[in-house]
Amino acid sequence: MKLGMNMLLWSTDVTGPQYLPVFELLRGAGYEGVEVPIFGGADIGALERLGAHLDALGVVPLGVTATSAENSPISADPAVRARTLDALKATVDGCAALGARTLCGPIEAPLGVFSGTGPTEDERARSVETLRAASEYAATRDVTLIVEYLNRFEMYLVNCAADAAALVRAVDHPNCRLMYDTFHAHIEEKDPRAALHECADVLVYVHASENDRGTPGAGQVAWETTFTTLHEIGYDGWIVVEAFGDALEDLAAATKIWRRMFFSEEQLARDGAAFIREQWAATAARVPA
């Protein structure tokens, strides 16, 4: 298991020099990687410089993004889908400039956009088509796309591990894989153990996110069951802490965070790292070798 931290706790753009002490803090707290936000129009030069700094620090860069309302992989309009694919390719280029080998997030459908009904087979097919084309391009940049399913209040295309895994299998490309996020699973999955077994063949990434988006271990997520099951299926990839605060107006609006769920970013990062490492070790001892 490798431990990472999502930088959206601090900003949607962490390429500036003011964030260099944060990376050093995270390295000192035991994080091996950082998830760097990469959105449309990202500064390639700034990402290259950040990647060089992280490499010197011994921290692995990871990419995270989201599909916006104006770029929809499931739109019935071919022009919109073409624009979406171009945006995904540009984000992959930013990921490669950073030196990141993975790009995760809700890229299968736009975040916070709803039709008023459930997903259609045509929408699923369009998502698969766009993701396959994006995966083919990502392969040329040595980047793997990692699909994140969201809860029903944030997306309607896929909301559970079984449906998201089916989508990834339909894409049928080695550079398209799946993420499991404990926050969304806490809302949508009746049985986390069954959910993880359902998606084990395509699972390469985990977001450790508490039910209130605060410090992992301080809420209601079924951590023991989740980590025990990850050991059962032989998972040995990234576990990345994802938390959100109220300091960033746009992000707070998107994540619906109206009150502070932790004392400080440093406290959350340190306590989260300690909890996950302790829980990971404790649950490993309960699974037969």
SERO-4910 file (N, C-alpha, C, O; in steps of 0.05 Angstrom, whole numbers):
BEGIN
 pado doro    nc1    nc2    nc3   cac1   cac2   cac3    cc1    cc2    cc3    oc1    oc2    oc3
  Met    A     17    -24      0      0      0      0     18     25      0     37     26     15
  Lys    A     10     44    -16     24     70    -17      4     92    -10    -19     92    -18
  Leu    A     13    110      7     -4    131     19     -1    157      5     22    167      2
  Gly    A    -24    169     -4    -23    195    -17    -42    215     -4    -59    208     13
  Met    A    -40    240    -13    -57    261     -3    -67    278    -26    -52    286    -44
  Asn    A    -93    283    -26   -106    299    -47   -102    329    -40   -109    337    -18
  Met    A    -90    344    -58    -84    372    -53   -107    391    -55   -104    415    -50
  Leu    A   -131    381    -63   -154    398    -64   -162    408    -36   -179    426    -33
  Leu    A   -151    397    -15   -155    408     12   -144    436     14   -153    452     30
  Trp    A   -124    442     -3   -110    468     -2   -118    486    -25   -124    510    -21
  Ser    A   -120    476    -50   -126    493    -72   -132    476    -97   -125    452    -98
  Thr    A   -144    489   -117   -148    476   -143   -124    480   -161   -122    468   -182
  Asp    A   -105    496   -152    -80    500   -167    -57    502   -146    -54    522   -132
  Val    A    -41    481   -145    -20    480   -124      8    482   -137     28    473   -126
  Thr    A      9    495   -161     35    497   -175     52    521   -165     75    523   -172
  Gly    A     40    538   -149     54    562   -139     74    556   -117     71    535   -104
  Pro    A     94    573   -113    115    568    -93    104    568    -64    117    556    -47
  Gln    A     81    580    -59     70    580    -32     62    552    -22     58    549      2
  Tyr    A     60    533    -41     52    506    -33     76    487    -28     72    465    -20
  Leu    A    100    497    -34    123    479    -30    126    470     -1    133    447      3
  Pro    A    122    488     19    124    478     46    103    457     53    107    440     70
  Val    A     79    458     40     59    438     45     68    411     35     64    391     49
  Phe    A     81    409     12     92    384      3    113    373     22    114    349     27
  Glu    A    129    390     33    149    381     52    136    371     78    145    351     89
  Leu    A    115    385     86    100    376    110     89    348    105     90    331    123
  Leu    A     77    344     82     64    318     76     85    296     75     80    274     84
  Arg    A    108    302     63    129    282     62    138    275     90    142    251     96
  Gly    A    140    295    107    148    289    135    127    274    150    134    260    169
  Ala    A    102    277    142     80    263    156     77    234    146     60    219    156
  Gly    A     93    226    126     93    198    117     79    193     91     75    170     83
  Tyr    A     71    215     77     58    211     51     78    206     30     99    219     29
  Glu    A     72    187     13     91    179     -9     83    192    -36     99    193    -54
  Gly    A     59    202    -37     49    215    -62     30    237    -56     19    239    -34
  Val    A     27    255    -76      7    277    -74    -10    278    -99      1    274   -121
  Glu    A    -35    282    -96    -54    283   -118    -57    312   -126    -69    328   -111
  Val    A    -47    319   -149    -47    347   -159    -70    352   -177    -74    338   -197
  Pro    A    -87    373   -172   -109    379   -190    -99    389   -217    -81    406   -218
  Ile    A   -110    378   -238   -103    387   -265   -129    391   -280   -144    372   -285
  Phe    A   -135    415   -288   -159    422   -303   -152    435   -329   -129    440   -335
  Gly    A   -172    440   -345   -168    452   -372   -152    477   -371   -156    494   -353
  Gly    A   -134    481   -390   -118    504   -391    -95    505   -371    -84    527   -365
  Ala    A    -87    482   -360    -66    481   -340    -40    490   -353    -34    486   -377
  Asp    A    -23    503   -337      3    514   -345     23    491   -346     31    481   -325
  Ile    A     30    482   -370     48    459   -373     75    465   -361     86    447   -347
  Gly    A     85    489   -365    111    495   -353    111    494   -322    129    484   -310
  Ala    A     89    504   -310     87    503   -281     84    475   -271     96    468   -250
  Leu    A     70    458   -286     68    429   -278     95    415   -281    102    399   -264
  Glu    A    110    422   -301    137    410   -304    155    418   -280    170    401   -270
  Arg    A    154    443   -273    171    452   -250    162    439   -224    179    431   -208
  Leu    A    136    437   -220    126    423   -196    135    394   -196    143    384   -175
  Gly    A    133    381   -219    141    353   -221    170    349   -213    177    330   -199
  Ala    A    187    368   -223    216    366   -216    220    370   -186    237    356   -174
  His    A    205    388   -174    208    393   -145    199    368   -129    212    360   -110
  Leu    A    177    356   -137    167    332   -123    186    309   -126    190    294   -107
  Asp    A    198    307   -150    218    285   -154    242    289   -136    251    270   -124
  Ala    A    251    314   -133    274    319   -115    266    314    -86    283    306    -70
  Leu    A    241    318    -80    232    314    -52    227    284    -46    224    277    -23
  Gly    A    225    268    -67    219    240    -63    189    234    -60    181    215    -47
  Val    A    173    251    -73    144    248    -71    133    242    -99    140    256   -118
  Val    A    116    222   -101    105    214   -127     81    232   -134     63    235   -118
  Pro    A     81    244   -159     59    260   -167     36    242   -178     41    223   -193
  Leu    A     11    249   -172    -12    235   -181    -31    257   -192    -32    279   -181
  Gly    A    -46    252   -213    -64    272   -224    -92    267   -217   -101    244   -214
  Val    A   -107    289   -213   -136    287   -208   -150    309   -224   -140    331   -226
  Thr    A   -173    302   -235   -189    321   -250   -218    315   -248   -226    296   -233
  Ala    A   -235    330   -262   -264    324   -263   -274    335   -289   -264    355   -300
  Thr    A   -295    323   -299   -308    332   -324   -328    354   -318   -345    350   -300
  Ser    A   -326    376   -332   -343    399   -326   -370    397   -340   -374    380   -357
  Ala    A   -388    415   -333   -414    415   -345   -414    420   -375   -430    410   -390
  Glu    A   -395    437   -384   -394    444   -412   -381    422   -429   -383    422   -453
  Asn    A   -367    404   -416   -353    381   -430   -365    355   -420   -358    345   -399
  Ser    A   -384    345   -435   -398    320   -427   -392    297   -445   -398    298   -469
  Pro    A   -381    275   -434   -376    251   -450   -401    237   -459   -401    221   -477
  Ile    A   -424    244   -446   -449    230   -452   -469    247   -468   -492    239   -472
  Ser    A   -459    270   -476   -477    288   -492   -485    275   -518   -470    260   -530
  Ala    A   -510    280   -527   -519    270   -552   -507    286   -576   -510    278   -599
  Asp    A   -495    308   -570   -483    325   -590   -454    316   -596   -437    318   -578
  Pro    A   -448    307   -620   -421    297   -627   -400    319   -623   -377    313   -616
  Ala    A   -407    345   -628   -388    366   -624   -380    370   -595   -357    376   -589
  Val    A   -399    366   -577   -393    368   -548   -375    345   -540   -356    349   -525
  Arg    A   -381    322   -550   -364    299   -543   -335    302   -554   -316    294   -541
  Ala    A   -333    313   -578   -307    318   -589   -291    338   -573   -268    335   -568
  Arg    A   -305    359   -564   -293    380   -547   -284    367   -521   -263    374   -510
  Thr    A   -301    349   -510   -295    336   -485   -270    319   -487   -252    319   -470
  Leu    A   -268    304   -510   -244    288   -514   -219    305   -516   -198    297   -506
  Asp    A   -221    327   -530   -198    345   -532   -190    355   -504   -166    357   -499
  Ala    A   -209    362   -487   -203    371   -460   -190    349   -444   -171    354   -429
  Leu    A   -199    325   -447   -187    302   -433   -158    298   -442   -140    293   -426
  Lys    A   -154    300   -468   -127    297   -479   -108    319   -468    -85    313   -461
  Ala    A   -118    343   -466   -102    365   -455    -95    360   -426    -73    366   -417
  Thr    A   -114    349   -411   -109    343   -383    -89    320   -381    -72    321   -363
  Val    A    -90    301   -398    -70    279   -399    -42    291   -404    -23    283   -392
  Asp    A    -41    311   -423    -15    324   -428     -5    338   -403     19    337   -398
  Gly    A    -23    350   -388    -14    363   -363     -4    342   -343     15    347   -329
  Cys    A    -17    320   -342     -9    298   -325     19    288   -332     36    284   -315
  Ala    A     23    285   -358     50    276   -367     71    296   -361     94    289   -353
  Ala    A     65    322   -364     84    343   -357     91    342   -328    115    347   -320
  Leu    A     72    337   -311     77    334   -282     94    310   -275    108    309   -255
  Gly    A     93    290   -293    107    265   -287     90    245   -274     99    225   -262
  Ala    A     63    249   -274     44    231   -261     36    209   -281     33    214   -305
  Arg    A     34    185   -270     27    162   -286     -3    156   -285    -12    138   -299
  Thr    A    -17    169   -267    -46    164   -264    -61    191   -264    -51    211   -255
  Leu    A    -86    189   -275   -104    212   -275   -131    202   -266   -144    188   -281
  Cys    A   -140    210   -242   -165    199   -231   -186    221   -230   -180    244   -232
  Gly    A   -211    212   -225   -232    230   -221   -258    222   -236   -257    202   -251
  Pro    A   -279    237   -233   -304    231   -247   -302    242   -276   -309    264   -282
  Ile    A   -292    225   -294   -287    232   -321   -307    218   -340   -306    223   -364
  Glu    A   -324    202   -329   -343    187   -346   -369    202   -352   -383    196   -371
  Ala    A   -374    223   -337   -398    240   -340   -393    266   -325   -376    267   -307
  Pro    A   -407    287   -332   -402    313   -319   -412    313   -290   -432    301   -283
  Leu    A   -397    326   -273   -403    328   -245   -427    348   -241   -426    370   -251
  Gly    A   -447    339   -226   -469    357   -218   -488    364   -240   -503    384   -237
  Val    A   -489    349   -262   -507    353   -284   -527    330   -285   -519    307   -286
  Phe    A   -553    336   -285   -573    315   -284   -593    319   -307   -599    341   -315
  Ser    A   -605    296   -316   -624    296   -337   -653    296   -326   -672    301   -341
  Gly    A   -656    289   -301   -682    285   -289   -692    257   -290   -713    250   -279
  Thr    A   -677    240   -304   -683    211   -305   -658    195   -300   -636    207   -297
  Gly    A   -660    169   -300   -636    152   -298   -620    151   -323   -629    161   -344
  Pro    A   -597    139   -322   -580    137   -346   -592    119   -367   -605    100   -361
  Thr    A   -587    126   -392   -596    110   -414   -573     93   -425   -550     99   -420
  Glu    A   -580     73   -441   -559     56   -454   -543     73   -473   -519     69   -476
  Asp    A   -556     92   -487   -541    110   -505   -521    126   -490   -498    130   -500
  Glu    A   -528    136   -467   -509    152   -451   -485    135   -442   -462    144   -443
  Arg    A   -491    111   -433   -469     93   -426   -451     88   -449   -426     88   -447
  Ala    A   -462     83   -473   -447     77   -497   -429    101   -504   -406     97   -512
  Arg    A   -440    125   -502   -424    149   -508   -401    152   -488   -379    159   -496
  Ser    A   -406    147   -463   -385    148   -443   -363    128   -449   -339    135   -448
  Val    A   -370    104   -456   -351     83   -463   -334     92   -487   -310     89   -487
  Glu    A   -348    102   -507   -334    111   -532   -313    133   -526   -290    132   -535
  Thr    A   -321    153   -510   -303    175   -503   -280    165   -486   -257    172   -491
  Leu    A   -286    148   -467   -265    138   -449   -245    121   -464   -221    121   -458
  Arg    A   -255    105   -483   -237     88   -498   -218    105   -515   -194    100   -516
  Ala    A   -229    126   -528   -212    143   -544   -191    158   -526   -168    161   -534
  Ala    A   -200    167   -503   -182    181   -484   -161    162   -474   -138    170   -470
  Ser    A   -169    137   -469   -150    117   -459   -128    111   -480   -105    107   -473
  Glu    A   -137    109   -505   -117    104   -526    -97    127   -528    -73    122   -532
  Tyr    A   -106    152   -524    -87    174   -524    -70    173   -498    -46    178   -499
  Ala    A    -82    168   -475    -68    167   -450    -45    146   -452    -24    150   -440
  Ala    A    -50    124   -466    -29    104   -468     -4    114   -482     18    106   -476
  Thr    A     -8    133   -500     15    145   -514     32    163   -496     55    169   -502
  Arg    A     20    172   -474     33    189   -455     40    174   -429     49    186   -409
  Asp    A     36    148   -429     43    131   -406     26    139   -381     36    140   -359
  Val    A      1    146   -386    -17    154   -365    -41    134   -364    -52    127   -385
  Thr    A    -50    126   -341    -73    110   -338    -96    127   -327    -93    141   -307
  Leu    A   -119    126   -341   -143    140   -331   -157    122   -311   -160     98   -314
  Ile    A   -166    135   -289   -178    120   -267   -206    133   -262   -208    155   -252
  Val    A   -226    117   -268   -254    127   -266   -263    126   -237   -260    106   -224
  Glu    A   -275    147   -228   -287    149   -201   -317    151   -203   -328    169   -216
  Tyr    A   -331    132   -190   -360    135   -190   -368    152   -166   -355    152   -145
  Leu    A   -390    167   -170   -399    186   -149   -427    178   -139   -441    161   -152
  Asn    A   -434    189   -117   -461    183   -106   -483    196   -123   -477    213   -140
  Arg    A   -507    188   -118   -530    196   -135   -536    226   -134   -550    237   -152
  Phe    A   -525    240   -114   -530    269   -112   -510    285   -128   -512    310   -131
  Glu    A   -489    272   -139   -468    286   -154   -466    276   -183   -456    290   -200
  Met    A   -477    253   -189   -476    242   -216   -498    220   -219   -505    207   -199
  Tyr    A   -508    217   -243   -529    196   -246   -520    173   -264   -535    153   -266
  Leu    A   -497    175   -278   -489    154   -297   -482    128   -283   -493    107   -289
  Val    A   -464    130   -263   -457    106   -248   -453    114   -218   -441    135   -213
  Asn    A   -465     99   -200   -465    106   -172   -456     84   -153   -455     88   -129
  Cys    A   -448     61   -164   -439     40   -147   -416     25   -160   -412     28   -185
  Ala    A   -402      9   -145   -378     -5   -155   -385    -24   -178   -370    -26   -197
  Ala    A   -408    -38   -175   -415    -57   -196   -419    -44   -223   -409    -53   -243
  Asp    A   -434    -22   -223   -440     -8   -248   -415      6   -260   -410      5   -284
  Ala    A   -399     17   -242   -374     30   -251   -355     10   -263   -342     15   -283
  Ala    A   -352    -13   -249   -335    -35   -260   -344    -44   -287   -328    -50   -304
  Ala    A   -371    -47   -290   -382    -55   -316   -375    -35   -338   -369    -43   -360
  Leu    A   -376     -9   -331   -369     11   -350   -339      9   -358   -333     10   -382
  Val    A   -322      5   -339   -293      3   -345   -287    -22   -362   -271    -21   -380
  Arg    A   -301    -44   -355   -297    -68   -371   -306    -64   -400   -294    -75   -418
  Ala    A   -327    -49   -403   -337    -43   -430   -318    -26   -446   -315    -29   -470
  Val    A   -303     -8   -432   -283      8   -446   -261    -11   -456   -251     -7   -478
  Asp    A   -254    -31   -440   -237    -53   -449   -210    -42   -459   -201    -48   -481
  His    A   -197    -26   -442   -170    -16   -449   -153    -17   -424   -162     -9   -403
  Pro    A   -128    -26   -426   -111    -28   -402   -105     -1   -389    -97     -1   -365
  Asn    A   -109     21   -403   -104     47   -391   -129     60   -381   -130     85   -377
  Cys    A   -150     44   -376   -174     54   -363   -180     35   -340   -186     11   -344
  Arg    A   -179     45   -316   -184     29   -292   -203     43   -273   -213     65   -279
  Leu    A   -207     32   -249   -228     41   -231   -217     50   -204   -197     38   -194
  Met    A   -230     70   -192   -225     78   -165   -249     71   -147   -272     71   -156
  Tyr    A   -243     65   -122   -264     62   -101   -260     84    -81   -238     88    -70
  Asp    A   -281     99    -76   -280    122    -58   -299    116    -34   -322    110    -37
  Thr    A   -287    117    -10   -303    109     14   -326    128     20   -346    119     32
  Phe    A   -323    153     13   -345    172     18   -370    164      1   -392    162     12
  His    A   -366    160    -25   -388    153    -42   -399    125    -35   -423    121    -36
  Ala    A   -381    107    -29   -389     80    -21   -406     81      4   -425     65      7
  His    A   -399     98     23   -414    100     48   -444    107     42   -462     99     57
  Ile    A   -448    123     21   -475    130     14   -489    109     -2   -513    103      3
  Glu    A   -475     96    -21   -488     80    -41   -486     50    -37   -504     35    -46
  Glu    A   -466     40    -24   -462     11    -22   -475     -1      3   -470      9     25
  Lys    A   -491    -22     -1   -503    -35     22   -482    -52     37   -484    -56     61
  Asp    A   -463    -63     22   -443    -81     33   -415    -74     21   -410    -82     -2
  Pro    A   -398    -59     35   -372    -51     24   -355    -75     15   -341    -74     -4
  Arg    A   -357    -97     31   -341   -121     24   -350   -132     -3   -333   -138    -20
  Ala    A   -376   -135     -7   -386   -145    -33   -379   -126    -56   -372   -134    -78
  Ala    A   -380   -100    -50   -374    -80    -71   -345    -82    -80   -340    -81   -104
  Leu    A   -327    -85    -61   -299    -87    -68   -292   -112    -83   -276   -112   -102
  His    A   -305   -134    -75   -301   -159    -90   -312   -157   -118   -300   -169   -137
  Glu    A   -334   -142   -121   -346   -139   -148   -328   -125   -167   -328   -131   -191
  Cys    A   -312   -106   -158   -295    -90   -176   -266    -97   -174   -249    -82   -186
  Ala    A   -259   -118   -160   -230   -124   -155   -213   -127   -180   -190   -120   -180
  Asp    A   -225   -137   -202   -209   -142   -226   -200   -116   -240   -182   -117   -256
  Val    A   -214    -94   -235   -207    -69   -248   -198    -47   -228   -192    -24   -236
  Leu    A   -197    -53   -203   -191    -34   -182   -161    -29   -179   -145    -48   -176
  Val    A   -153     -3   -181   -124      3   -179   -120     27   -160    -97     36   -157
  Tyr    A   -141     38   -148   -138     63   -134   -160     66   -113   -183     57   -118
  Val    A   -154     77    -90   -174     81    -69   -172    109    -57   -150    118    -51
  His    A   -194    123    -55   -196    148    -40   -206    142    -12   -227    130     -9
  Ala    A   -191    150      8   -199    147     36   -212    174     44   -198    193     49
  Ser    A   -238    174     44   -253    199     50   -275    193     70   -291    176     66
  Glu    A   -275    209     92   -294    204    113   -322    213    105   -325    228     85
  Asn    A   -342    204    119   -369    210    111   -376    240    112   -395    248     99
  Asp    A   -361    255    128   -365    284    129   -344    300    114   -342    324    116
  Arg    A   -327    285     99   -305    296     84   -283    307    102   -265    322     92
  Gly    A   -283    300    127   -263    309    146   -241    289    149   -233    275    130
  Thr    A   -231    286    174   -208    269    180   -216    240    179   -234    232    193
  Pro    A   -202    224    163   -208    195    163   -205    183    190   -185    188    205
  Gly    A   -225    167    198   -225    154    224   -241    169    245   -245    159    267
  Ala    A   -251    193    238   -266    209    257   -296    209    251   -311    226    262
  Gly    A   -304    191    234   -332    191    226   -344    163    225   -339    147    243
  Gln    A   -360    157    205   -376    133    205   -369    113    183   -382     92    181
  Val    A   -349    118    166   -342    100    145   -333     73    157   -321     72    178
  Ala    A   -340     52    143   -334     24    153   -305     18    146   -299      2    128
  Trp    A   -287     30    160   -258     27    154   -248     -1    158   -234    -11    141
  Glu    A   -255    -14    180   -245    -41    185   -254    -60    163   -237    -75    153
  Thr    A   -279    -59    156   -289    -76    134   -275    -69    108   -267    -87     93
  Thr    A   -272    -44    102   -260    -35     77   -231    -45     75   -224    -57     55
  Phe    A   -215    -40     96   -187    -48     94   -183    -78     95   -166    -89     82
  Thr    A   -199    -91    111   -197   -121    112   -203   -132     85   -189   -151     76
  Thr    A   -223   -122     71   -230   -132     45   -208   -125     25   -203   -142      7
  Leu    A   -196   -102     26   -174    -95      8   -151   -115     12   -139   -123     -8
  His    A   -146   -123     36   -126   -144     40   -135   -171     28   -119   -185     16
  Glu    A   -161   -177     31   -172   -202     20   -168   -204    -10   -161   -225    -21
  Ile    A   -172   -182    -24   -170   -183    -53   -142   -177    -63   -137   -176    -87
  Gly    A   -123   -174    -44    -95   -171    -52    -88   -143    -62    -70   -140    -77
  Tyr    A   -104   -123    -53    -99    -96    -63    -73    -85    -51    -68    -87    -27
  Asp    A    -56    -73    -68    -31    -62    -58    -24    -35    -72     -1    -28    -74
  Gly    A    -45    -21    -81    -41      4    -95    -43     28    -76    -38     26    -52
  Trp    A    -50     51    -88    -51     76    -73    -77     77    -56    -98     69    -65
  Ile    A    -73     88    -32    -95     97    -16    -90    127    -11    -70    134      1
  Val    A   -108    143    -22   -104    172    -21   -125    186     -4   -149    182     -9
  Val    A   -116    201     16   -134    215     33   -147    238     17   -133    254      5
  Glu    A   -173    239     17   -188    261      4   -206    274     24   -223    261     36
  Ala    A   -201    300     28   -218    315     47   -222    343     35   -206    352     19
  Phe    A   -243    356     43   -249    382     33   -256    401     56   -267    393     77
  Gly    A   -249    427     53   -255    447     73   -273    468     61   -284    465     39
  Asp    A   -276    490     76   -293    512     68   -278    536     59   -290    558     54
  Ala    A   -251    534     55   -235    557     49   -237    565     20   -233    589     13
  Leu    A   -242    546      2   -243    552    -27   -272    554    -35   -287    535    -35
  Glu    A   -280    578    -43   -309    584    -48   -321    565    -69   -342    553    -65
  Asp    A   -307    563    -92   -318    547   -114   -319    517   -107   -339    503   -112
  Leu    A   -298    508    -94   -297    480    -86   -316    473    -64   -329    452    -64
  Ala    A   -320    492    -45   -339    488    -24   -367    486    -35   -384    471    -26
  Ala    A   -373    502    -56   -399    502    -69   -403    475    -83   -425    464    -82
  Ala    A   -382    465    -96   -385    439   -111   -387    416    -92   -402    397    -98
  Thr    A   -374    416    -69   -374    394    -50   -394    397    -28   -398    379    -11
  Lys    A   -408    420    -28   -428    426     -8   -417    425     21   -429    414     39
  Ile    A   -394    438     24   -382    440     50   -387    468     61   -376    488     51
  Trp    A   -405    470     81   -412    496     92   -401    501    120   -404    523    131
  Arg    A   -389    480    131   -378    484    158   -352    468    160   -349    447    147
  Arg    A   -334    477    176   -308    465    179   -309    439    194   -322    437    215
  Met    A   -297    417    183   -299    391    194   -274    382    208   -271    359    217
  Phe    A   -254    400    211   -228    393    223   -216    418    235   -224    440    229
  Phe    A   -195    414    251   -182    436    264   -164    452    245   -166    477    244
  Ser    A   -147    438    230   -130    450    211   -122    430    190   -125    406    194
  Glu    A   -113    440    167   -104    422    145    -81    404    155    -81    380    148
  Glu    A    -63    415    170    -40    399    180    -50    377    199    -41    354    197
  Gln    A    -68    385    217    -79    365    235    -92    342    220    -88    319    226
  Leu    A   -109    349    200   -123    328    185   -103    310    171   -106    286    171
  Ala    A    -82    322    158    -63    306    143    -48    287    162    -44    264    155
  Arg    A    -38    297    184    -23    281    203    -40    259    215    -32    236    216
  Asp    A    -64    266    225    -82    247    238    -92    226    218    -94    202    224
  Gly    A    -98    235    193   -107    217    173    -86    197    165    -92    173    162
  Ala    A    -61    206    162    -39    187    155    -35    167    177    -32    143    172
  Ala    A    -35    176    202    -31    157    225    -53    137    226    -48    113    231
  Phe    A    -78    146    223   -101    128    224   -100    106    203   -103     83    208
  Ile    A    -95    115    178    -95     96    156    -73     75    159    -77     51    154
  Arg    A    -49     84    166    -27     65    170    -32     45    192    -27     21    190
  Glu    A    -43     55    215    -49     38    237    -72     18    230    -70     -6    236
  Gln    A    -92     28    217   -115     11    209   -107    -10    188   -115    -33    189
  Trp    A    -90     -1    170    -80    -20    149    -64    -43    161    -68    -66    154
  Ala    A    -47    -36    180    -31    -57    193    -48    -75    210    -45   -100    210
  Ala    A    -67    -63    225    -84    -79    242   -102    -98    226   -105   -121    234
  Thr    A   -113    -90    204   -131   -107    188   -115   -128    173   -125   -150    168
  Ala    A    -90   -122    166    -73   -142    153    -69   -167    171    -67   -189    161
  Ala    A    -67   -162    197    -63   -184    215    -87   -203    218    -84   -225    227
  Arg    A   -111   -193    209   -135   -209    212   -141   -226    187   -158   -243    188
  Val    A   -125   -222    166   -130   -237    141   -109   -259    139    -85   -254    140
  Pro    A   -118   -284    135   -100   -306    133    -80   -302    110    -88   -292     89
  Ala    A    -55   -310    114    -35   -307     94    -40   -326     71    -25   -326     51
***
